[in-house]
Structures are given as C-alpha cells and as structure tokens.
Amino acid sequence: MLTAREVHRHFEGMRAVDGVSIDVLPGRITGLIGPNGAGKSTFLAVLAGTLPASSGNIVFEAEVITALPAYKRARRGLVRTFQLPSEFAQLTVLENLLVAAPGNRGESLLGALLGKRYWLPDERRLVERARRLLNRFGMSAKESDYAGTLSGGQKRIVEIMRALMLRPRVLLLDEPMAGVHPSIVDEIATYLESLRDEGLTILMVEHELHMVERLCDPVIVMAQGKIIGQGPMTMLRRQREIVDAYLVG
C-alpha cells in the first residue's frame, strides 16, 4: 500500500530521518516506535507530505508521490492525524467532521452562488455519513457540543472520525493514545481493531507499548533517525540493541 525507500529529512545538517525504508502492508496496523527524538513524527509528516523529503522516494498504491503536496496525497487516500489535538475548538463536533468531507458542491464560489437547491443534497449525504461515524464511535450525544469543550480522549476520537470522513486507504496516526485517560485508551484500541478488520491499512506512531503489542504487526523501531529493528513485539523485546535504545523499563 505504502512504500518508502531511503527517505531522508535534514534540518540544517541534523538528520532527523536518515535513510528510512519501510513497507506498509495492506489490511494491517503497522506500529512505529522509538525513543523521543527518534524521528518518528518527522517521518510520518514526510509520508503525509506536510514536510518535504530531503531525498528518497515514497510510493503509494504503485504511484510515486514524493513530490505531491499533502492535500493531493489526502485526496488519493493517504490521510494523517497529528501528535497534538488539532480540533476546531469553536465548531461543533459535527461541524468538525463536515469540514474534512470532500465532494460538497457548495464549497466552490459557483456552487455557493447557485444556492441551497444545488448543494443541499451533498450536505445531507455528508451529514448522514458524519452521524454514522458519531454513532459508531459513541459520540452521538456530543454532536452539538463545541469541540473545545471535549476531553483529551474525545478530541482524539474526533480526529480519527474526521480523518475517516475522507475515506482513507491508508491512515497515518501520530500517537492516538497520547494524553488519553486509560478508560478511553482501550476504547480507541477497540475502534482501531474494527477498522483494521474491515480492511483499513494503518501506520501508527505510539508510545503505549502494551497497545502496540495488542494492535500492531509488524512493529518498526526507529532510533536516531534510522530503523534498528522490525517484527512482532515479542521478538523485538529479545533484541538487545532495541532494549538498550527504548524498551528498558
């Protein structure tokens, strides 16, 4: 589904991503772990197009996308969430989902001028899709709440739902469990398992190793901008280099 070959990202001489090559397999959740400063989030940003690669190639569904901007990658189905919550605080939960939805004819100047009769069917279709997601993720009661009033875990769920409005082929998740209450961590994990079982391909950066072990196969380990190991967590825990770099304690 998604391949990176010898991808580099340098910042004024610092090699944040230093020749990383990975294959993201279809219908699985691939984990990306490593210590702070390993380059994981930078690499995810390069895959999504929010940061350009200094060199290397990225291929998504047999198409080279290395030079494509982020919005074109998202339109093709390569969609990401962010490490810090990025909800629109002054919009309702439903509006946060609708903002991401493509294909509403009322978004163009011409569509707006043609009036409600022209764009209302699209609006109704997208609202229906958003409400199905709200129901699936147990958030229907929050539909009209302002997103800024939600808990940290609820904001994470809104981010995932907003990404799903784009109908992704590959979903890039940047620490979806970070800052989330333990009761909601398990809830998010269950949602991700159901998405995987339906065939969605996911690449996930995460620090909660028990959740990585539960959800991810394979797991890729980064340290100092490089990949130092790959495989199931049970195998990685036995590799001394990885234990020294990250897994101690």
ZAMARGU-4260 file (C-alpha; in steps of 0.2 Angstrom, whole numbers, plus 5000, padded with zeros to 4 digits):
<rodrens>
0) 5000/5000/5000 | 5014/5012/5005 | 5032/5011/5002 | 5047/5022/5007 | 5064/5020/5001
5) 5080/5028/5008 | 5070/5043/5014 | 5080/5057/5022 | 5074/5073/5030 | 5088/5085/5036
10) 5086/5101/5046 | 5101/5112/5044 | 5113/5097/5045 | 5103/5087/5058 | 5097/5071/5051
15) 5080/5069/5058 | 5076/5055/5046 | 5092/5046/5040 | 5089/5034/5025 | 5072/5025/5031
20) 5065/5012/5021 | 5048/5003/5025 | 5034/4994/5018 | 5016/4996/5025 | 5006/4981/5022
25) 4988/4981/5017 | 4975/4977/5030 | 4986/4978/5045 | 4991/4991/5058 | 5010/4994/5057
30) 5017/5001/5073 | 5031/5014/5073 | 5040/5015/5090 | 5056/5023/5097 | 5063/5034/5110
35) 5059/5053/5110 | 5069/5062/5096 | 5070/5046/5085 | 5062/5054/5070 | 5045/5045/5070
40) 5034/5060/5069 | 5045/5069/5057 | 5045/5053/5046 | 5026/5052/5047 | 5025/5070/5042
45) 5036/5067/5027 | 5025/5052/5022 | 5010/5063/5023 | 5018/5077/5013 | 5017/5090/5027
50) 5036/5090/5027 | 5045/5088/5011 | 5058/5074/5010 | 5076/5079/5008 | 5079/5064/4997
55) 5072/5047/4994 | 5056/5040/4986 | 5038/5037/4993 | 5026/5026/4983 | 5008/5025/4987
60) 4997/5011/4978 | 5010/5010/4964 | 5011/5029/4961 | 5026/5039/4966 | 5020/5053/4977
65) 5037/5060/4983 | 5033/5077/4976 | 5015/5078/4979 | 5008/5091/4992 | 4999/5085/5007
70) 4981/5089/5001 | 4984/5079/4985 | 4990/5064/4995 | 4975/5066/5006 | 4963/5066/4991
75) 4971/5050/4985 | 4968/5042/5002 | 4984/5045/5012 | 4977/5054/5027 | 4985/5058/5044
80) 4981/5064/5061 | 4993/5075/5072 | 5003/5072/5088 | 4994/5087/5097 | 4975/5089/5096
85) 4970/5099/5081 | 4951/5101/5083 | 4942/5117/5078 | 4938/5122/5095 | 4924/5134/5091
90) 4915/5122/5079 | 4903/5108/5085 | 4909/5090/5084 | 4898/5088/5069 | 4905/5103/5060
95) 4922/5097/5064 | 4918/5081/5054 | 4910/5090/5040 | 4925/5102/5037 | 4935/5087/5031
100) 4922/5079/5020 | 4926/5081/5001 | 4914/5082/4987 | 4902/5096/4993 | 4897/5106/4978
105) 4893/5121/4989 | 4911/5123/4993 | 4915/5132/4977 | 4910/5150/4973 | 4899/5144/4959
110) 4891/5131/4970 | 4888/5144/4983 | 4880/5156/4970 | 4869/5143/4963 | 4861/5141/4981
115) 4855/5128/4993 | 4845/5118/4980 | 4861/5115/4971 | 4872/5109/4986 | 4859/5103/4999
120) 4859/5085/4993 | 4878/5084/4996 | 4876/5092/5013 | 4863/5080/5018 | 4873/5065/5012
125) 4889/5071/5021 | 4879/5074/5037 | 4872/5057/5036 | 4889/5050/5034 | 4896/5060/5049
130) 4881/5054/5060 | 4885/5036/5056 | 4903/5039/5062 | 4897/5048/5078 | 4886/5033/5082
135) 4899/5020/5078 | 4912/5029/5090 | 4899/5033/5104 | 4899/5051/5101 | 4881/5055/5095
140) 4877/5064/5111 | 4891/5076/5108 | 4886/5081/5091 | 4881/5099/5095 | 4895/5101/5108
145) 4909/5113/5104 | 4925/5103/5101 | 4935/5114/5113 | 4925/5108/5127 | 4929/5089/5125
150) 4941/5079/5135 | 4958/5074/5128 | 4952/5057/5123 | 4936/5063/5115 | 4946/5075/5105
155) 4957/5061/5099 | 4941/5051/5093 | 4935/5067/5084 | 4952/5067/5075 | 4950/5049/5070
160) 4932/5052/5064 | 4937/5067/5054 | 4951/5058/5045 | 4938/5044/5041 | 4927/5057/5033
165) 4940/5057/5019 | 4938/5038/5016 | 4956/5035/5018 | 4965/5020/5010 | 4980/5022/5022
170) 4978/5031/5039 | 4993/5038/5047 | 4990/5040/5066 | 5003/5050/5077 | 5001/5045/5095
175) 4982/5042/5096 | 4984/5037/5114 | 4994/5052/5120 | 4986/5061/5134 | 4971/5050/5134
180) 4963/5043/5150 | 4966/5024/5152 | 4947/5020/5150 | 4947/5029/5133 | 4964/5021/5128
185) 4955/5004/5127 | 4940/5011/5118 | 4951/5019/5105 | 4961/5002/5103 | 4944/4993/5100
190) 4939/5005/5087 | 4956/5003/5078 | 4954/4985/5078 | 4937/4986/5070 | 4944/4997/5056
195) 4958/4985/5053 | 4946/4970/5052 | 4936/4980/5039 | 4952/4981/5028 | 4959/4999/5033
200) 4978/5000/5032 | 4985/5010/5047 | 5003/5016/5051 | 5003/5021/5069 | 5016/5030/5080
205) 5013/5026/5098 | 5022/5025/5115 | 5009/5014/5124 | 5019/4998/5121 | 5005/4987/5128
210) 4994/4994/5115 | 5007/4992/5101 | 5009/4974/5106 | 4990/4972/5106 | 4987/4980/5089
215) 5002/4981/5078 | 5010/4968/5067 | 5023/4971/5061 | 5032/4984/5073 | 5046/4995/5066
220) 5058/5003/5078 | 5067/5019/5075 | 5082/5027/5084 | 5092/5042/5079 | 5083/5044/5063
225) 5086/5026/5057 | 5077/5009/5058 | 5085/4997/5070 | 5073/4983/5071 | 5057/4976/5064
230) 5045/4962/5068 | 5032/4957/5081 | 5034/4965/5098 | 5038/4948/5106 | 5053/4946/5095
235) 5059/4964/5097 | 5059/4963/5116 | 5073/4950/5115 | 5084/4961/5104 | 5097/4969/5115
240) 5100/4984/5104 | 5082/4988/5104 | 5080/4985/5123 | 5095/4997/5126 | 5088/5010/5114
245) 5070/5010/5120 | 5062/4996/5129 | 5071/4996/5146 | 5059/4999/5160
</rodrens>
